[in-house]
């Protein structure tokens, strides 16, 4: 398969609360946070930018870790 035939794999970003009280954006299954934020709203805004640029997905978690919302792909607002 050449470069033209390769499919772009969508990146999955998760917004979740850390034990230290900071909100993080990280890849699904990733060990380390990409970036940390004081509020969930800031983390979501950053994750949206990443997802749009990378044609990725966003999974937003509640404070208790349960899934709050999932957004997919470009234009997922």
MDAnalysis code that builds the backbone (N, CA, C; Angstrom):
import MDAnalysis as mda
import numpy as np

u = mda.Universe.empty(231, n_residues=77, atom_resindex=np.repeat(np.arange(77), 3), trajectory=True)
u.add_TopologyAttr("name", ["N", "CA", "C"] * 77)
u.add_TopologyAttr("resid", np.arange(1, 78))
u.add_TopologyAttr("resname", ["UNK", "UNK", "UNK", "UNK", "UNK", "UNK", "UNK", "UNK", "UNK", "UNK", "UNK", "UNK", "UNK", "UNK", "UNK", "UNK", "UNK", "UNK", "UNK", "UNK", "UNK", "UNK", "UNK", "UNK", "UNK", "UNK", "UNK", "UNK", "UNK", "UNK", "UNK", "UNK", "UNK", "UNK", "UNK", "UNK", "UNK", "UNK", "UNK", "UNK", "UNK", "UNK", "UNK", "UNK", "UNK", "UNK", "UNK", "UNK", "UNK", "UNK", "UNK", "UNK", "UNK", "UNK", "UNK", "UNK", "UNK", "UNK", "UNK", "UNK", "UNK", "UNK", "UNK", "UNK", "UNK", "UNK", "UNK", "UNK", "UNK", "UNK", "UNK", "UNK", "UNK", "UNK", "UNK", "UNK", "UNK"])
u.atoms.positions = np.array([
    [0.854, -1.176, 0.000],
    [0.000, 0.000, 0.000],
    [0.898, 1.237, 0.000],
    [0.669, 2.175, -0.920],
    [1.482, 3.382, -0.945],
    [0.846, 4.473, -0.079],
    [1.500, 5.610, 0.008],
    [1.056, 6.692, 0.888],
    [-0.350, 7.180, 0.542],
    [-0.702, 7.156, -0.746],
    [-2.026, 7.625, -1.147],
    [-3.133, 6.688, -0.673],
    [-2.792, 5.421, -0.513],
    [-3.803, 4.438, -0.125],
    [-3.958, 4.308, 1.388],
    [-2.963, 4.787, 2.132],
    [-3.032, 4.647, 3.583],
    [-4.184, 5.459, 4.144],
    [-4.886, 4.853, 5.082],
    [-5.967, 5.564, 5.746],
    [-5.395, 6.293, 6.959],
    [-5.928, 7.487, 7.205],
    [-5.515, 8.223, 8.381],
    [-6.245, 7.629, 9.578],
    [-5.476, 7.283, 10.587],
    [-6.075, 6.731, 11.801],
    [-6.461, 7.892, 12.703],
    [-7.740, 7.956, 13.064],
    [-8.222, 9.035, 13.920],
    [-7.592, 8.914, 15.306],
    [-7.187, 10.051, 15.829],
    [-6.611, 10.070, 17.170],
    [-7.744, 10.267, 18.167],
    [-7.674, 9.534, 19.253],
    [-8.682, 9.604, 20.301],
    [-8.116, 10.365, 21.487],
    [-8.730, 11.483, 21.838],
    [-8.289, 12.288, 22.975],
    [-9.291, 12.157, 24.113],
    [-8.783, 12.028, 25.325],
    [-9.635, 11.941, 26.508],
    [-9.392, 13.139, 27.415],
    [-10.487, 13.724, 27.905],
    [-10.423, 14.793, 28.896],
    [-10.892, 14.169, 30.205],
    [-10.015, 14.180, 31.211],
    [-10.374, 13.557, 32.488],
    [-9.696, 14.266, 33.651],
    [-10.238, 14.055, 34.847],
    [-9.722, 14.664, 36.065],
    [-8.661, 13.772, 36.682],
    [-7.529, 14.378, 37.036],
    [-6.456, 13.634, 37.693],
    [-6.654, 13.648, 39.203],
    [-5.942, 12.795, 39.896],
    [-6.027, 12.723, 41.358],
    [-5.580, 14.020, 42.017],
    [-4.706, 14.778, 41.351],
    [-4.227, 16.042, 41.925],
    [-5.186, 17.207, 41.668],
    [-6.349, 16.934, 41.051],
    [-7.365, 17.959, 40.833],
    [-7.235, 18.711, 39.521],
    [-6.226, 18.393, 38.721],
    [-6.060, 19.050, 37.422],
    [-6.744, 18.223, 36.341],
    [-7.245, 18.926, 35.317],
    [-7.854, 18.267, 34.172],
    [-6.773, 18.010, 33.140],
    [-6.803, 16.839, 32.534],
    [-5.784, 16.462, 31.563],
    [-6.399, 16.108, 30.217],
    [-5.601, 16.319, 29.180],
    [-5.930, 15.838, 27.843],
    [-4.857, 14.821, 27.515],
    [-5.287, 13.615, 27.137],
    [-4.317, 12.587, 26.767],
    [-4.886, 11.685, 25.695],
    [-3.983, 10.962, 25.030],
    [-4.419, 9.984, 24.037],
    [-5.077, 8.824, 24.748],
    [-6.023, 8.170, 24.085],
    [-6.637, 6.960, 24.625],
    [-5.531, 5.942, 24.866],
    [-5.464, 5.423, 26.058],
    [-4.463, 4.424, 26.401],
    [-3.091, 5.002, 26.667],
    [-2.966, 6.316, 26.601],
    [-1.676, 6.957, 26.820],
    [-1.287, 6.970, 28.292],
    [-0.001, 6.973, 28.542],
    [0.515, 6.993, 29.910],
    [0.533, 8.407, 30.483],
    [0.970, 9.362, 29.668],
    [1.154, 10.722, 30.162],
    [0.176, 11.683, 29.505],
    [-0.154, 12.732, 30.248],
    [-1.026, 13.781, 29.724],
    [-0.292, 14.584, 28.661],
    [-1.039, 15.022, 27.647],
    [-0.488, 15.905, 26.630],
    [-0.336, 17.299, 27.235],
    [-1.383, 17.708, 27.998],
    [-1.376, 19.024, 28.624],
    [-2.328, 19.002, 29.814],
    [-2.036, 19.839, 30.833],
    [-2.863, 19.926, 32.046],
    [-3.552, 21.286, 32.116],
    [-4.732, 21.296, 32.756],
    [-5.532, 22.518, 32.859],
    [-6.165, 22.625, 34.239],
    [-6.481, 23.871, 34.633],
    [-7.139, 24.114, 35.913],
    [-8.629, 23.765, 35.846],
    [-9.237, 23.927, 34.660],
    [-10.672, 23.661, 34.528],
    [-10.947, 22.673, 33.400],
    [-12.106, 22.016, 33.519],
    [-12.524, 21.078, 32.477],
    [-12.790, 21.827, 31.175],
    [-13.360, 23.019, 31.260],
    [-13.682, 23.800, 30.061],
    [-12.423, 24.109, 29.241],
    [-11.329, 24.462, 29.914],
    [-10.075, 24.733, 29.214],
    [-9.544, 23.475, 28.528],
    [-9.648, 22.355, 29.226],
    [-9.176, 21.082, 28.677],
    [-10.000, 20.686, 27.454],
    [-11.306, 20.882, 27.520],
    [-12.186, 20.549, 26.394],
    [-11.855, 21.430, 25.184],
    [-11.653, 22.722, 25.414],
    [-11.335, 23.638, 24.310],
    [-10.035, 23.213, 23.620],
    [-9.042, 22.831, 24.400],
    [-7.764, 22.389, 23.836],
    [-7.941, 21.081, 23.060],
    [-8.681, 20.142, 23.649],
    [-8.918, 18.847, 22.993],
    [-9.667, 19.027, 21.672],
    [-10.603, 19.975, 21.638],
    [-11.343, 20.256, 20.395],
    [-10.393, 20.697, 19.293],
    [-9.446, 21.580, 19.648],
    [-8.478, 22.059, 18.659],
    [-7.650, 20.898, 18.121],
    [-7.195, 20.036, 19.017],
    [-6.408, 18.878, 18.593],
    [-7.225, 17.965, 17.684],
    [-8.456, 17.702, 18.093],
    [-9.306, 16.778, 17.341],
    [-9.607, 17.308, 15.944],
    [-9.866, 18.597, 15.828],
    [-10.159, 19.172, 14.517],
    [-8.916, 19.112, 13.633],
    [-7.770, 19.472, 14.199],
    [-6.527, 19.459, 13.422],
    [-6.117, 18.052, 13.010],
    [-6.392, 17.083, 13.833],
    [-5.974, 15.704, 13.577],
    [-7.113, 14.828, 13.066],
    [-8.289, 15.419, 12.835],
    [-9.494, 14.671, 12.466],
    [-9.731, 13.545, 13.462],
    [-9.628, 13.898, 14.732],
    [-9.747, 12.918, 15.807],
    [-11.070, 12.962, 16.535],
    [-11.118, 12.234, 17.636],
    [-12.306, 12.119, 18.476],
    [-11.993, 12.636, 19.869],
    [-13.037, 13.066, 20.578],
    [-12.887, 13.511, 21.962],
    [-13.834, 12.708, 22.836],
    [-13.317, 12.235, 23.966],
    [-14.143, 11.597, 24.992],
    [-13.991, 12.422, 26.262],
    [-15.112, 12.925, 26.772],
    [-15.088, 13.780, 27.950],
    [-15.612, 12.988, 29.142],
    [-14.839, 12.986, 30.217],
    [-15.203, 12.247, 31.422],
    [-15.684, 13.196, 32.514],
    [-16.588, 12.702, 33.359],
    [-17.046, 13.447, 34.527],
    [-15.964, 13.384, 35.604],
    [-16.189, 14.128, 36.700],
    [-15.241, 14.115, 37.816],
    [-15.028, 12.712, 38.363],
    [-16.082, 11.884, 38.328],
    [-15.975, 10.519, 38.874],
    [-15.358, 9.530, 37.876],
    [-15.000, 10.027, 36.690],
    [-14.353, 9.177, 35.686],
    [-15.299, 8.558, 34.677],
    [-16.605, 8.582, 34.965],
    [-17.576, 8.030, 34.018],
    [-17.659, 8.917, 32.783],
    [-18.082, 8.334, 31.674],
    [-18.188, 9.053, 30.410],
    [-19.292, 10.097, 30.481],
    [-18.958, 11.318, 30.123],
    [-19.947, 12.388, 30.081],
    [-20.475, 12.549, 28.668],
    [-19.546, 12.601, 27.703],
    [-19.944, 12.867, 26.328],
    [-18.827, 12.447, 25.397],
    [-19.197, 12.042, 24.207],
    [-18.220, 11.749, 23.170],
    [-18.511, 12.614, 21.963],
    [-17.453, 13.147, 21.397],
    [-17.578, 13.969, 20.195],
    [-16.682, 13.345, 19.152],
    [-17.165, 13.323, 17.933],
    [-16.420, 12.650, 16.878],
    [-16.115, 13.560, 15.715],
    [-14.876, 13.554, 15.294],
    [-14.462, 14.159, 14.038],
    [-14.642, 15.640, 13.910],
    [-14.394, 16.121, 12.702],
    [-14.538, 17.552, 12.410],
    [-15.993, 17.960, 12.547],
    [-16.178, 19.153, 13.068],
    [-17.530, 19.686, 13.193],
    [-18.318, 19.086, 14.343],
    [-17.677, 18.278, 15.175],
    [-18.366, 17.706, 16.336],
    [-18.356, 18.744, 17.442],
    [-19.393, 19.516, 17.525],
    [-19.461, 20.599, 18.503],
    [-20.512, 20.306, 19.546],
])
